[in-house]
Amino acid sequence: VVDLAYFLEQEFPPKIPGGAKRSCTALVNWARQHGCIVEDVADVMPGDLIVLKKESGSYFHIGICVGAPRPDGRINTIEGNTNVGGSAEGDGIYDKQRGTASCTFVRL
């Protein structure tokens, strides 16, 4: 099993100028600059990244969408470095259901 966080750190975004920290927020900023943000939730497709946002506006976690948004406003994802309870100190890769309201979607 490939660790999702390691894979994303190694592969995406390809280059963040100036040696900036590779973080969820840096990924979203890079995606905005390169036209990779999916603006309309209805356009989200399997394979798009879901980036979860804190109330403060910073981003803290990434998953991969495995389906289209559902009518109830949720989407199915696969996420690494998590657990059944959703902790950031996770023990594996899990399938999750996330609300779409406090997320940004990135298509690479």
N, C-alpha and C positions, 0 to 999 in steps of 0.2 A: 504494500500500500504506500503510495506516495504521500508525504506530508504536504497538505494543501498550502500551508503558510510558506514552507520552504520553496515549493514550486513557484508560487506567485512572487516571492522575493527574488528568485533567480531569473524568472522569465518576464514579469510584467511590473511596471512598464519597462520597455526595453532600456531606456536611459532616463534618469532623472538628473538634469543638469546641476552642476555645482556640488556634487556629492551630497545632495539633500538626503535626509533620512527617508528610508523606504517605509512608509506607513500607510494605513488605510486612507488618511486624509491626503497624503501626497499622491496616492493613486487616483483619487477622485479629482484632485486639481489637475493632474496630468491628463486625465480623460476629458475634462472640460476643455483644456487647451487644444486637444486633438479631435474634438467632435465625436467622442465615444460615449457620451452620456445618452441613455435612452430616456427621452423627455416624457413620453406618455407611457404610464404603467401598462396600458392595454397592449403596447407593442413589445413588451418583454417576452423573450423566447428562451427555451432551454439552451443552456450554455452561457447565458449572460451572467455577469457577476452581480451579486447583491451586496451592497456595502451598508452596514448598519450604522445609524447615526445616534449619538447621545443627544439629550436635551440641550446641551451646551453648543451643539452644532458640529462638534468634532466627530470623526468616524472612528470605529473601534473594532470592526469584525467584518470578514468577507466570507461569502459562501458562493456556491454555484447554483443557479436556478435549474431545476429539472422539469419544469412544466410551465405552462402559461398561468397568469394570475387567475384565481378562482373568483366566482361571483361574490364570495363572502369577504373579498379584500385580502386574502392570504395567498401565499405562494409556497410551493414545495421547493426545498433546497437540500443540498448536501454541503456539510460544513465540517471542517477539521478543527482541531484544538478546542473541542467542546465536550460536553457530556450530556447525559439525559436531562440534567437540571439547567443546562445552558451556560455553565461556568466558562469563563475565559481560561481557566486552568484545567482544561479538559483532558480526557484520556483516550480520545479516538476521533473517528469520523462518523458522523450521524446524519440521518435524514431529519429535517426539521420542517416546520410550517411557520412562516414568518408573515406578520402583517406588512403591508407595503407602504404604509403612511410615513414611516420614519426611516426610509431607505433611499439610496440612490442606486440606479442600475447602470452598469457599464458593459458595453459590447466591444470586445476586442477583435 
